[in-house]
Amino acid sequence: MADMVREVERKYEATDDTELPDLHVKGVATVTDRGHATLRAVYWDTADSRLAADGVTLRRRTGGTHEGWHLKLPAGPHTRDEYRVPLAASPPRTLTALVRSRARTEPLEPIVELTSERHTFHLQDAEGTLLAEVSRDTVTATRLGTDDTPTAHWTEIEAELADGPPELLERVGKRLRKAGLRPSRAASKLQRALDETGGTPPSSEPGPPPTPRNAGDHVLAYVRTQVRALVALDPAVRRNQPDSVHRMRVATRRLRSCFRSHRAVLDRSTTDALGEELRWLAAELGQDRDREVLMDRLLDHLAHLPRPLRLGPVRTRLHTYDRARRTRSRRSVTAVLDGRRYLALLDALADLLADPPLRPAAAKPAERVLARAVRRDTARLDARVREALAAPGGDARDQALHRARKAAKRARYAAEVARPALGKPAAKHVERTTALQRLLGDHHDGVVARAALRDLAQQAHDAGEHSFTYGVLYEQERTLAQGYERDLPAARRAATEHRF
């Protein structure tokens, strides 16, 4: 397993003659000269720079205090999560798995070698705590894998936060800018090396996207955002980070819903097949997410149950039930992310964005085309909720309400696509359909919980344990379901009566 540290830093362009100003800013008691070191790093990427395009770097570094393989993933403005493993001849599988959603089936190869002559200064408080590190790097970059091996040279200043407050970097940056330094135009040393040695340019440029002009632009912007979320969440899911499975599953659902709602914009001869693959991926991810939701719900209800009603080892049995299901689902998710089918889906999504299958409606005004899609999906939602309310109680109504829940998601996501074009009316529609979706989601979670409680009660009975508490929780879920159904007509009116 790789060690992870969060890196927060700023880079500034300098010259060979640049002298660092006095760094005794507010909060800094001591500036200690830590001397010079020579750092050598070989950066690996695909031939078309897929990692660099997403602000990701994978390198093998020697020299200095942190030798080894380093993988840096974006984690916010000026912030990256750095994963470190010991030195090895080739990229460790621990790290290559974390870039698989970006590299996919393309091989990783060494593309740039950087040699940095580093002069480091430690900024410390009165107790000697390291607050930040400022270094002056004289860099030589050599492009690898070419006949003429072009090189580039530059000097830069790095200010990296250690145990100091975030505002310390702002103070240091203000001091450096006052001394004539300017923030670096490149996001990383690798980015600058590629730019200055004629390397393959990244496939997607940083910076704000162009302003959408028509319906096609708006739909593709939404698709692009969800594809990026899917790719970026892959490493978090592999490392079992909180809520990552849920967020990845939501991205797949948003994509599938977008393809279905906007068939007038994107040709369904392409998107239908992608939609089926996204449905498959959401189902695979759902094994883990559904387990998390179920256990959180049952444990919360148990915690609020009066102690006299808790008979037998209920909490222990819940955790045992959860562990057995979690072991299977975690293995399944990892296998899915390592499988050819998932990587082929990511390739197909990238191909769609590179050459979108636009239909004639894509060139029309977004306000008209997108509003029509929202109205259609809202009418569909209204019909589904009415059907559910008219259905007899029991399984028939539960299934009808589940179908209405899916329709609510689709109407919500259609409005999300339209929000940049339609403004406040679409934003309000997103808010109201989200409220209806949550109500229907709570009802569905209760249906799942009741089924689990029946299983748990049977297991407890077979083991000679009290099953009374499971019955109490079951009745509690049934009462909650009745409340959700009473609230449904008002939620339906709020979500479906608005007109665009």
N, C-alpha and C positions, 0 to 999 in steps of 0.2 A: 504494500500500500504506500502511496506517495504521501509525503508530508506537504501540508499546504500552509502558505503564509499569504496574508493580504498585503499587496504592495500599493501604496499611495504615493505618487511622485509627480514632479513637474520637470520638464526639460527646457533648456534655454540654449539658443544658438550663441556661439562665442567664436573668437579667433585665437590664433596661436599666441597672441600678445595679451589676451584678456587676463586681468588680475581680479581675483575675488575681492569684493568689498568687505568691510567689517560685518560679520554675521552675528554680532551680539544684539539681536533683536529682542523685543519684550519676551520674557520667559527663559531666555538663554543666559546662563551664568558663565559657562566656559565653552570655548571653541578649541578643540584639541586636534592638532595635526597628526593624522594616522599614517602618514607617509605614502609611498608609491607602491604600486603593484601592476604587474602585466597580466591582463586577462585575455584569454583566447576563447572564442566561441564559434562553433560551426552551427549554422541555422539550417533546419530541415523543413521542407515544404513539398507540395506537389509541383509538377512542372508548370502549371498555370497559376501558381501562387494562391491556392484556395485558403490556406491558413492566414496569410498576410491580408487577404481581402477582408477577412472578418476580424482583423486586429489580434490574431492569435500568433504566438511565436513558440517554436519548439527548438531548443538549442542544447548543444553539448559544450559545457564550459570547463576550462581548466585555468588554474591560477586563482589567487584571491582566497577568500574565506568560505566561499560557497561553490566548491567544485561539484560537478555532477550534471545530470540531465534536468533541464528546467522547462516546464510548460506554463505559459502565461495565457490566461483566458480573461477577456474583458469582464469587469464587474461593476462598471459605472464610470462616470467622468474621471479621468486621471487615476483610475483604480483598476487593478488586475489581481486575480487570484493566481498565485504562483505555486505550482506543484513540483516538488523536488524528489528525485531518486538518485542513488549513488551512480558513479561513473560506470559505463559499460560501452562496449564497442559500437553497438547499434541502438536505435531508439527502443526503450523498454516497452513491453506490451502494456504495462500499467498506464503509460502516457499515450501510446498510440490509440488505445481504446477511447480515450477522452477526446480525440480529434477525428474519430471515425465518421461522425455525422458530417464533417466538413470535407475530409479527404475522400471518404467513401471507398471506391475501388481503385482510386489512383494511388500509385506507390509514392512513398515519401523518399526524398533524396536530398543530399546536401546541396544547398544553393548559394550560400554566402558564408564566408569566413570573416570574422571581425577580430582585430587585435586592438585592445584599448590600453593605453598607458594611463592609469588612473591615479589621481592624487586626491586623497580622501580626508575630510574634516568631520569630526563628530561634534554635534551641538548638544550640550548637556545642561541640566538644571543644577541648582545649588547642591543637591544630594548626589550628583554624579549620574543620574538617570539619563540614558541616551534618548534624546527627544527626536532628533533627525540627523540625517547624514547628507552632506553636500560633497559632491565629487566633481573634479574637472577631468574630463576624458578626452584624450587625443586619440582619434579613431582612424584605423586603416581598414577599409572594406575591400574584399576581393571576391568578385563574382566567380563561382565555381561552375564546372561543367561546360565551359566554352573554350574555344581554341586560343583566344587572345587574353583571357583572364583579366578583364578590365578592373581597375581599382579606383577608389575614391578616398579622400582624406578630409576630415573635419574635426573641429573641437566643439564640445558641448559641455554644459553644466547640468548636473542632475541634483535635484533636491528631493530626498525620499524620507517620508515620515517613519519614525520608529515608535516610541511610546509618548510622543508629544500630542497635543490637541490639533485637530485639523486646521485651525486658524493659524498655526505656526507656519505652515507652508505658504499661506497668504502673506504673512509678514516677511518671510525670507524672499518670496517672489517680488514683493514690492521693493525690497532693498536691491535685488538683482536688476530689476527693470530701471530703477533710478540710476544704477551704475552703467546703463546703456545696453544691457542684454535684453533680448526679446524672446518670447516663447517660441519653442521649436515648431516649425511647420509640419514636421513629420511626427507621427504618433509613436514611433519606436525607431531604434537604430536600424532594425531590419528594413523598415519602410524607406528610410533615407538611403540605405545601401542599395536597395532595388532601384530607387529613383535615379541615383547618381552613377550606377554601373550599367544602366541599360537593361536591367533584368525584366522579366515578363511582368507587365503591370497587373495589379490585382484585378479580378473580374468585376468587383464592385467598388466604386469610389466612395471614400468617406464624405461626410458633409450632408446638408439637408437635401432631401429629394426634390425634384422639380414640382412645381405647383400643378396638380391635376387639371386638365382642360376639358375632359369629357367623361362620359360614363365608363369607358374602358380604362382610363387612367385611374379613376377612383377604385374600381374593382381590383385592378392589378396592384395598386398600392396596398390594399387590404390583404390580398393574397401574399404579397411580398412580406408584409409584417408578420403574418402567421407562419410562413415558411421559415423565416429567420428565428422566430420563437421556438419552433420545433427543433431546429438544428442546435440552437444555443442551449436548450434545456436537456439535450441528450447527455452531456457530461454530468449534470446535476442528478439525473435519474440514475445513472450508473453508480454514483456515489451515495445514493439513497438520501439526498438532501430533502429537508421538509417541504412538502407541498409540490415537489417537482413533478411527480407522476400526474397529479391533478392538473397542473398547468400545461403539461405536455398534451394530456388528453383533451383539454379545452381547445388547444391550438388545432388539433386534428379535427375536432368537431366544427370549429369555426370555418376551417377550409372546406370541409365537405358541405356544410350548409351554404357557404358562399357559392360553390359550384352549382348547387341545386337551385338556389334562389335567382341566380343571375345567368341562366341559360340563354337569355337574349343577348348577353354580352360575350360569354365564352362558349365556344362550340362544345356541346355535350358529347360529340363523338370522341373527344379527348378527355373531358372532365368526368364523364360517367365512370370510366375505368379507374381513374384516380380516386373518385369518390368511394368506390368499393374497397380499394386498398386502404384508404383512410378509415373506413368503417372497420376493417379488420384490425388495424393498428389500435384504434380506440378501444375495441373489445379486449385486445391483449393487455393494454394498459389498465383497463377497467378492473381486472381481477384484483389488482393491488389497491387501487383507489376505493373500490366498493368495500373492501375489507376494512380499510381505515375508517371510512364513514360509519360503517355498521358498529365497529368496536367503540368509537368515540361516543356514539349515540347511546349504546347500551350501558357503558360505564358511567356516563353522565346521569342517566336515569337511575341507575343503581345507587350512585352517590347521594342522590336526593331522596331516596326511599327511607322512610323511618326505620330505625334499627330493628324494632320488633318484627318488621316484615321481611327482614333479610335472614332467611333460614338456610343453613348449609353453606358449603364452600363455593358460593356463587362466583365471587370475583376470581378465584383460582380457576374455576372451570371456564370462565370467559377468556382468561389469558391463555389457557391451554388450547382452547378452540381457535383463538387468534393465531397463536404460534404455528399450529399445524397448517393453517391456510396461508400464512405469510411465507413460510419456507417454500411452498410450492409456487406462489405467485412471484416472489423475488427471482427465483431461478428462471421462471418463464419470461419475465421482462428482460433480463439480461440476455437470454438466448435470442429473443426477438430483435434486440438492438444489434446483436452480432450477426444476424441472419441476412442472407442475400435478398430476401423479399423486401425487407425494410430499406436496405441500401438502394435497391432498384426504385423504390417509391421516392426516395430523396432525389435520385437522379432524374426521375420523371418530372418532379416538381421544379427542379432547376431548369430542365428543358422547356417546361411550360412558360417560365418567366423569361427565358432567353428568346423564345419564339412563340408568343402567346397566340392561341387560336381564336382570334377576335372575329365576331360577327358584325354585320352592318350597324346594329344598335350601339356598338361600342363607340362610334364616332358621334353619336347624338348627345345633346345636353344631359348632363348627369341628373339634374333636378327632375326631369321628366322620366327618364328610364329607371332610375333608382327608386323614385317614389312609387312607380307602378309595381315594382317588385315588393316593396314593403306593404302596399295595400293588398296585394294578392296573398302574401303570407299571413297577414293579419286576418283576412277573411277566412283563411284556412284554419287559423287558430280558433277563431270564434266558433266555427262549425264544430271543431273537435271538442271544445269545452261544453257546448250545448249537448252534443251526443253523450258526453260523459255524465252530465247532470240528469239526462233522461234515462240513462241505463239503470237496470235493477241493481240493488246492492250486491255486495260480495265480489267474487272474482271478476265478473263482467264489468262492474264499475271501476274496479282497480285497474284493469287492463285499459279501459277507455281513458281514464285519467293519465295513465302512463303515456298513451298516444298524444294526449293533449299537452303533456309536458314537453314531448319532442317538438310539437308544433310551436310551443312558446319559445323554445330555444331558436328555432329557425326564424321566427318573426323578430326576435331580439337581434340576432346576428345580421339579418337583412338591414335592420335599422342602423346597426353599427357601421356597416359599409356606407350607408347613405348619410351618416351624421356630418362628415366634413362638407358635403354638398348642400344638405338641407338645414343644417344648423340646429337651433333650439327645438323645433318641433320633433326632429329625429332623436335628439338627446332625451327629450321627455318621453318619447315612445320607448327608447331603450330602458329608461328607468322603470316604466310601468310594466313592460313585458318581463323585465327581470324580476320584479316583485311577484308577478303571476307565476313565473317559472320556479321561483324559490318555494312558493306555496305548494305547487304541484310536486316539486322535488321533495319537500318535507313529507308529503303524503306517500310518495313512492318509497322513501327511506323507511317509513313506518311499516309499509307492506313487507319489505325485505326483513325488517327487524322482527315482525311477528312470525315469519317463516323460520328465522334462526332461533327464536325463543321456543318454538315447538320442538325443534331438533334438540336444543339444549335441555329442555324438560325431559325428553325421552332418554337422553344420555344420562342425566342425573338419576332418573328413576331406575334405569338398568344397573347403575352403580350403587344402588341402595341409598342415595342421597335424597334430601328434601327437594321436591320440585315446586313447592308452593310459590316461591319468589318469582319463578319464571312465569307463572300464571298471573301474578300481580302485575308484572311488567307487561305482559301481553295485553291485559285489560287496559292498562295505562295507554298503550299504543293505540288500541281500538278507540278509546275516548278522544285521543288527539286527532285521529283520522276523522272523526265526526266533526270536530271543530274546524279542521281544514276545509271540509266539504261545505260547512256553513259559510265560511268566508269566501268561497269560490265565486259566487255570482257577482259580488261587488268588485272583486279583483278582475274578473272577466270584463266587466263594463269599463273599468278604468283603462284596461289594456287594449280594448278593441274599438271603442267608440270615437277615438281621435281620428281626424281626417287630414290628409296631407293635401 
